Amino acid sequence: MANISLKQIKVFVTITQHNTLTAASDALFLSKAAVSMALSEMEKQLGHSLFDRVNNRLILNQEGQKLLPLADELLHRAQDIDQLFNDQTSLNGTLRIGASDTIGNQVAPQLLAGFRQHTEHKSQSVFISNSALICQKVVDYELDLALIEGKTVHSELIAETFGSDEMCIIASPNYPLTGSKQVFPHDLENSEWILREAGSGTREFFLRNIAPRLDEWHEAFEFNTTEAIINSVSAGLGVACLSHLAVDAAIRDGRVVELPISLDMKRRFWMLVHKEKYQSPLLKSFMNYCQQWQHKQ
């Protein structure tokens, strides 16, 4: 039976997160030779190669993919053992959170502030990007969980709701429909739309809930930040569909106006974890806090 050490497991998991020996050795504060030796010894003991070598990169192969969930669990269980004999009340480890744009910028700061006050746990990181990339990083064990807008169906992820927000359609103060008491979808025929990039939950909401109600619409611009969209709408380049949370300040400042559309514009927030991910006390605690936060809204 292979006598695999925790050090080897940690080297393996770190390489999956960084893809090169150089980057992994930097993250582990070990020499490149030591990391290479630990991986080689582990593969020799297992009798299987865990990575495909492509140029200078190490790409996880099928054998490595089978090992990753167990390796991730082992490292987190080792942290649990440290915690067991350290401080009965404190949570240990680092929580790696992925958040889509609206949640990352508008919701996560309040959520994390509340969680820190509730648990006194201070070690969390937040990676903000579009929903598609966030979910892929959870699948690849680069993040512990995802907080996104719009449900993503993925065979390897478990999804639960943890909140909601209201979408709205914004235009420049000089837009022809400004001042209307109510706007119907047909009023927006042939409109120029400024959208988020593919993979964004905000773009997905528009494509699912508004675009099908329009016979003709045009994509004027595509941006990967909400602020760029707000500025473009303010400049009169088109209309946009964004979260109220993201545009409230711009509406109050008079940079843009909300068009009172006659549609249900509510959407849910989703929390996703890998179905094979070991849910450490820290991860469980944060997920429970998100659920409680939902009921307080």
Long-range contacts (C-beta under 8 A, 24 or more apart in sequence): 2-45, 2-46, 2-47, 3-45, 4-42, 4-45, 4-46, 6-74, 6-75, 6-78, 7-38, 8-38, 8-39, 8-41, 8-42, 9-42, 9-71, 9-74, 9-75, 10-75, 11-35, 11-38, 11-39, 11-42, 12-39, 12-42, 12-50, 12-64, 12-67, 12-71, 13-68, 13-71, 13-72, 13-75, 13-141, 15-39, 15-51, 15-58, 16-60, 16-64, 16-68, 16-140, 16-141, 16-142, 17-141, 17-142, 19-57, 19-58, 19-59, 20-56, 20-57, 20-58, 21-58, 22-56, 68-141, 69-141, 69-274, 69-276, 69-277, 69-278, 72-141, 72-277, 72-278, 73-277, 73-278, 76-278, 76-280, 76-283, 77-278, 77-280, 79-280, 80-280, 80-281, 83-281, 90-120, 90-121, 91-119, 91-121, 91-281, 91-282, 91-285, 92-282, 93-123, 93-280, 93-282, 94-123, 94-124, 94-125, 95-121, 95-123, 95-124, 95-125, 95-144, 95-282, 95-283, 95-286, 96-124, 96-125, 96-127, 96-142, 96-143, 96-144, 97-124, 97-125, 97-126, 97-127, 97-143, 97-144, 97-145, 97-146, 97-147, 97-286, 98-126, 98-127, 98-128, 98-129, 98-134, 98-135, 98-137, 98-138, 98-143, 98-145, 98-146, 98-147, 98-148, 99-126, 99-127, 99-128, 99-134, 99-146, 99-147, 99-148, 100-128, 100-129, 100-130, 100-131, 100-134, 100-146, 100-147, 100-148, 100-149, 100-200, 100-201, 101-128, 101-129, 101-130, 101-196, 101-200, 101-201, 101-202, 101-225, 101-226, 101-246, 102-149, 102-165, 102-201, 102-202, 102-226, 102-242, 102-243, 102-245, 102-246, 103-147, 103-148, 103-149, 103-269, 104-128, 104-147, 105-226, 105-246, 106-243, 106-245, 106-246, 107-147, 107-163, 107-165, 107-245, 107-269, 108-147, 111-147, 111-289, 111-290, 111-293, 114-289, 114-293, 115-286, 115-289, 118-289, 119-285, 119-289, 121-282, 121-285, 124-286, 130-196, 130-197, 130-198, 130-199, 130-200, 130-201, 130-224, 131-199, 131-200, 131-201, 131-204, 132-198, 132-199, 132-200, 133-199, 135-272, 138-272, 138-273, 138-274, 139-274, 141-274, 141-277, 144-273, 144-277, 144-283, 145-271, 145-272, 145-273, 145-283, 145-286, 145-287, 146-270, 146-271, 146-272, 146-273, 147-269, 147-270, 147-271, 147-290, 148-201, 148-269, 148-270, 148-272, 149-201, 149-202, 149-205, 149-243, 149-267, 149-268, 149-269, 149-270, 150-201, 150-202, 150-204, 150-205, 150-267, 150-268, 150-270, 151-268, 151-270, 152-270, 152-272, 154-272, 156-274, 156-275, 156-276, 157-272, 157-273, 157-274, 157-275, 158-272, 158-273, 158-274, 158-275, 159-270, 159-271, 159-272, 160-270, 160-271, 160-272, 160-287, 160-291, 161-268, 161-269, 161-270, 161-271, 161-294, 162-269, 162-270, 162-271, 162-290, 162-291, 162-293, 162-294, 163-268, 163-269, 163-290, 163-293, 163-294, 163-297, 164-266, 164-267, 164-268, 164-269, 164-297, 165-243, 165-244, 165-245, 165-266, 165-267, 165-269, 166-243, 166-244, 166-265, 166-266, 166-267, 167-202, 167-205, 167-209, 167-241, 167-242, 167-243, 167-244, 167-265, 167-266, 167-267, 168-241, 168-242, 168-243, 168-244, 168-247, 168-258, 168-259, 168-261, 168-265, 169-210, 169-239, 169-240, 169-241, 169-258, 169-259, 169-261, 170-230, 170-233, 170-239, 170-240, 170-241, 170-242, 170-247, 170-250, 170-251, 170-256, 170-257, 170-258, 170-259, 171-233, 171-239, 171-256, 171-257, 171-259, 172-233, 172-234, 172-235, 172-236, 172-256, 172-257, 173-254, 173-255, 173-256, 173-257, 174-236, 175-236, 175-239, 175-257, 175-259, 177-259, 178-257, 178-259, 180-259, 180-260, 181-260, 182-260, 182-261, 182-262, 183-259, 183-260, 183-261, 183-262, 184-261, 184-262, 185-210, 185-213, 185-214, 185-261, 185-262, 185-263, 188-214, 188-217, 188-239, 189-214, 189-215, 189-216, 189-217, 190-216, 190-217, 190-218, 191-217, 191-218, 191-238, 191-239, 192-218, 192-219, 192-220, 192-237, 192-238, 192-239, 193-217, 193-218, 193-219, 193-220, 193-238, 193-239, 193-240, 193-241, 194-220, 194-221, 194-222, 194-223, 194-229, 194-232, 194-233, 194-237, 194-238, 194-239, 194-240, 195-219, 195-221, 195-222, 195-223, 195-229, 195-240, 196-222, 196-223, 196-224, 196-226, 196-229, 197-222, 197-223, 197-224, 200-224, 201-267, 202-226, 202-241, 202-242, 202-243, 205-241, 205-267, 206-241, 209-263, 209-264, 209-265, 210-241, 210-263, 213-263, 230-255, 230-256, 269-294
